[in-house]
């Protein structure tokens, strides 16, 4: 090996096998071992030659990285000749994340301190520190850029980071979680994977109106959240009993196929109804406090999922319960007299929340 | 005459963050042209994408435009301290002077800083308004077009050649001036960049004046060199061929060159049986002589009938004779009565005269593919000039219509020797031409030009490389010069011997594009020769090198096994390259002395070392299956598409004294193998136009730069989507050059004091070359071009200081910006 040993071409030719290994934080030496393992045809080649080829690729990647951090600049930069398809492919690879790593990253605030402590995450998820750092930096970079931009997050991500739709949607949710600092680090929540959260957040984003002001584009509309206060009416004495009766009645109709099991289920819900209902309404009531919003997932777990799990209710039963709960709320007599827009507000709140609970119930 | 440059400094993008606290920059731009013109834009506060939209104009002299670049400097405004430099852009406005060239220049240019590399881009527009000058004593020579491509530009018709033009300027190198001791690295680098750019402009302007003097309208095959003589200064040399060309009117389909001749299978015995009568021969010689004299008188008009082109229109060349070469070793600090420039001028004149006399002694009247090179080590330099002696058709210019019929009649005549059999200029074995059976042809022909489509070749071509190295004692001044000079003939002989041996074992008989490079190090001398070998139908089939064993005590068995080895190797080559002839028994067993003289090559086994030499003549296993050539075209293969132009840089740290030929060969094999690996995904490809540049530094490292193009053949067109195609070929496969937009000539220096942090020297070089290519592309785009042909890295010097974690690299690149249509 010479002290200088490079080969440069006019067209950027990228070996995507090497690129993905680079993204995963492999050193050149590790990358070589991996390539030799993977590609049988290179077995006859001298190791130094494979090494040198990887090194050339790595040099390119290291230079490319500054543009990958602001992908819209990839289109206008003059350093490398890259085609549109190549840009898409590169960016998509670069912004790919490992859900376990991302889940861990979201457990803490995105601070400089956390960046230094990524070793723990790396150990825990069996990923390379460099890969963790890239994922961490990507998220921080996206948030930083979005801070300066107006408009919907999804559109901005698609435009500025040239990401494909599905990845952009995931990032929208992740950014939302990070920005609102949802507390995901509680031990009790540790059974939940990133996809659960992404699903829940996307449910909220698509069903609940967002704030229109520039600074708070990842907050929900305040008036909307305040309107949840009115749902308190459902847990008032005169309505809760009637609601309970309707729900249990409805459930009995839907269930009725396995007598002993159904009976057990109905009895359990009969006992739990008041607590569960009150919890659901309390959660809605408190959403307008940002501190309570942060604990949303924990509250859902502790006040609804956990009690149900304790008595060993299965997912299907909970789904039926939530469905009936929502349907029958409209039928509670006189409730719309007290609060005319009840049905509308309740549906908005409850469809989303029940979807979240079902997703989290596993 | 005065002219006006209208300039627009519009905007910039992606500037670096110069102010940490606000994470932005307060950028403004200074524009300078020559000594008197200066403009400054307002400061655009707090932005990394500033927009100035400043438009203004400078009033300038025409000759200034030829010499001075437009200098654009982007700075960050600082209220309390001095402004910080972001970077500079030098723009050459010469292309705008050309009446056929672009009228305006418009585009984003990367802002380049010698310490930080590319930092954002700036959008610049420039337009030129000029009154043309008819004064006889004028200083400017605008309107003369320069082409670095060593052929007639596509879409143009050659009217005549007017002669060889050269110019040279000498200046102090700012790096070696006393002021450099107190100057910051950036200022020093910029002073050099500016000076070198200016000098190259001056050389071109002066050559332009000479061209106008001899009533030509362009310079073809323009070669420009920077001789960095260290403390003795810097010499910028330019040579080229003055000619008159006119644009082809109408939409004439450009003739794709070369036409691959169909492999007509000539039975080896059919033609040789035809015995030409004596009278025939005499008659032909007579004609030859007459024409020779005729041609001689015309070429007499030119002081030096040297043409720097490597490709000629068909019908132009009448006969190719062989390589002529001259070398001379000089001391830079010799104090003679002349001033420095004059003495250097004299040196070159001596060499050119020698070349001319060589040419004459071969009965030729023109030298084709002429180049001049200079290798420098401290105060000793070796000047070399080479070319291919040849005869050209006088009728070519006289009767343009006849051109085509004439060459179609007897294509093999190019190979026929121009001299009389009885008055051989040097001992040479002649035989009857295998195609026409009449002319006399030599055993082998070596040339420095591109493959001639007129000469029919059989099978495919191959790269041939010969390396000679020899340690020398550390010394300086006169003694050192004498030592080098003494060794030069041996080196030449050894290179030639290797080339010949390899050629024979390849089963081939003709060399195209032969290039010899001499490198001198502190304690090592090295010569590398590269060429494309092929089997030319008119020349005789090669015969096996004969092994002569003088000592009787050597075991018979061993000799036999060596012979066997050679035969096997030759047979393998014949099969691999599709040479289509059999190693008949007569070629294997050369019987007696009569054949000996013809064989030109004997391997004498005197001692053990000679055996090594036999192995050296064969390709190493690594090289065996790689198709490569040193020319733009590969005999026997038609290219589909240009996959990639590559520049491979290899620096080895080793005690150079201990480096021998074997080790150098290993390095080259390693580099080739690396390329082979890179392109392993493509099935049919050729590494074409390979060219090596070797420099030896001190006594501990050597740098080898290999450039070339990877071209595919026989595959469906691989469409590489890129904005600007850069190629070191003078054409783009499967595309037509629509317009030539001017010469791009960039001189860049990059320095870093954070070598380790950025991937070591490899990372530094990788980055710099990527930046250079980016700058070249930006210049091409600004001229409304989409390709650069004949790209050449004429200079690449890397200096480093590992203890200070510092490195500096200096690069000069040239090429023709063009617009192509696919």
Contacts between the chains, C-beta under 8 A, distances in Angstrom:
chain1	res1	chain2	res2	distance
A	2	B	650	4.9
A	2	B	651	4.7
A	2	B	652	4.4
A	2	B	653	7.0
A	3	B	651	5.2
A	3	B	652	7.7
A	3	B	653	5.5
A	3	B	701	7.4
A	3	B	760	7.1
A	3	B	761	5.3
A	3	B	762	7.3
A	4	B	649	5.5
A	4	B	650	6.6
A	4	B	651	3.8
A	4	B	703	7.0
A	4	B	761	4.8
A	4	B	762	5.2
A	4	B	765	5.3
A	4	B	798	6.9
A	5	B	649	7.4
A	5	B	650	5.3
A	5	B	651	7.4
A	5	B	762	5.8
A	6	B	648	7.2
A	6	B	649	5.3
A	6	B	762	5.1
A	6	B	765	5.5
A	6	B	766	4.5
A	6	B	769	7.5
A	7	B	646	5.5
A	7	B	647	7.0
A	7	B	648	4.4
A	7	B	649	7.6
A	7	B	674	6.6
A	7	B	675	6.9
A	7	B	678	6.6
A	8	B	646	6.9
A	8	B	647	5.2
A	8	B	649	7.9
A	8	B	766	6.0
A	8	B	769	4.5
A	8	B	770	5.9
A	8	B	773	7.2
A	9	B	644	4.3
A	9	B	645	6.2
A	9	B	646	4.7
A	9	B	647	7.6
A	10	B	644	6.7
A	10	B	645	4.8
A	10	B	722	7.4
A	10	B	724	7.8
A	10	B	725	7.2
A	10	B	726	4.2
A	10	B	727	7.7
A	10	B	773	5.7
A	10	B	777	8.0
A	11	B	643	7.8
A	11	B	644	5.4
A	11	B	720	5.4
A	11	B	722	5.4
A	13	B	644	6.4
A	13	B	678	7.9
A	41	B	680	7.2
A	42	B	677	7.5
A	42	B	680	7.7
A	45	B	673	7.6
A	45	B	677	5.6
A	46	B	670	7.9
A	46	B	673	6.9
A	48	B	670	7.4
A	49	B	670	7.3
A	49	B	673	5.6
A	49	B	674	5.0
A	49	B	677	5.0
A	50	B	677	7.0
A	52	B	674	5.5
A	53	B	674	6.8
A	53	B	677	5.7
A	53	B	678	5.8
A	55	B	762	6.7
A	56	B	678	7.8
A	56	B	766	7.1
A	58	B	759	7.8
A	59	B	759	6.0
A	59	B	762	7.0
A	59	B	763	5.6
A	59	B	766	4.1
A	59	B	767	7.2
A	60	B	766	7.7
A	60	B	770	7.7
A	62	B	759	6.6
A	62	B	763	7.3
A	63	B	766	7.9
A	63	B	767	6.2
A	63	B	770	6.5
A	73	B	14	6.0
A	76	B	13	6.5
A	76	B	14	7.5
A	76	B	108	8.0
A	76	B	121	7.7
A	77	B	14	7.2
A	77	B	121	7.9
A	78	B	108	6.6
A	78	B	110	5.4
A	78	B	118	7.7
A	78	B	121	6.1
A	78	B	774	4.9
A	78	B	777	6.5
A	78	B	778	5.4
A	79	B	110	7.7
A	79	B	118	6.4
A	79	B	770	6.2
A	79	B	771	7.1
A	79	B	774	4.9
A	80	B	770	7.3
A	80	B	774	7.7
A	81	B	722	4.3
A	81	B	723	5.9
A	81	B	724	7.1
A	81	B	777	7.3
A	83	B	721	4.1
A	83	B	722	7.5
